[in-house]
Amino acid sequence: MNAILSIKPQFVEEIVAGKKKFEYRKSVFKQPVEKVYVYASAPISKVIGEFQPVDVVSGVPADVWKETKKFSGITKKFFDEYYKGRKTAYAIVIVTRDKVMRHNDENGILIMSLEEFLMDEGALER
């Protein structure tokens, strides 16, 4: 199965730069995922790349932060606010920049609009 994640542009930039190797979520995929397509939210509003999720770190938020903080790409304050009141945190592991994104423009950002992406038969398994 393939999936699509909407990620804020500033975090996409951190992933592309290799500084953010974990994508934090309040819930994760219910089925195994082979490929994750990255949709950079507004103002970019484009599918900008893909990566293969290697693993998911999960547990109480404090433990997940300890394990992932070095390559979190976010501040502790942001992390704590995001997981406030939650018993479980999830961090999708993104291994290396080389395996994270494929780009096709000179800035490494634009692949296609969400509409174009969704029209591409085979982009997501249905």
Secondary structure as the mmCIF struct_conf table of DSSP 4:
data_model
#
loop_
_struct_conf.conf_type_id
_struct_conf.id
_struct_conf.beg_label_comp_id
_struct_conf.beg_label_asym_id
_struct_conf.beg_label_seq_id
_struct_conf.end_label_comp_id
_struct_conf.end_label_asym_id
_struct_conf.end_label_seq_id
STRN STRN1 ASN A 2 ILE A 7
HELX_RH_AL_P HELX_RH_AL_P1 PRO A 9 VAL A 16
TURN_TY1_P TURN_TY1_P1 ALA A 17 GLY A 18
BEND BEND1 LYS A 19 LYS A 19
STRN STRN2 PHE A 22 ARG A 25
BEND BEND2 LYS A 26 SER A 27
BEND BEND3 LYS A 30 GLN A 31
BEND BEND4 GLU A 34 GLU A 34
STRN STRN3 LYS A 35 ALA A 40
TURN_TY1_P TURN_TY1_P2 SER A 41 ILE A 44
STRN STRN4 LYS A 46 PHE A 51
STRN STRN5 VAL A 56 GLY A 59
BEND BEND5 VAL A 60 VAL A 60
HELX_RH_AL_P HELX_RH_AL_P2 PRO A 61 THR A 68
HELX_RH_3T_P HELX_RH_3T_P1 LYS A 69 PHE A 71
BEND BEND6 GLY A 73 ILE A 74
HELX_RH_AL_P HELX_RH_AL_P3 LYS A 76 TYR A 82
TURN_TY1_P TURN_TY1_P3 TYR A 83 GLY A 85
BEND BEND7 LYS A 87 LYS A 87
STRN STRN6 ALA A 89 VAL A 93
HELX_RH_AL_P HELX_RH_AL_P4 ARG A 97 VAL A 100
BEND BEND8 ASP A 105 ASP A 105
TURN_TY1_P TURN_TY1_P4 GLU A 106 ASN A 107
BEND BEND9 GLY A 108 GLY A 108
BEND BEND10 ILE A 111 ILE A 111
STRN STRN7 MET A 112 SER A 113
HELX_RH_AL_P HELX_RH_AL_P5 LEU A 114 MET A 119
BEND BEND11 ASP A 120 ASP A 120
TURN_TY1_P TURN_TY1_P5 GLU A 121 GLY A 122
BEND BEND12 ALA A 123 LEU A 124
#
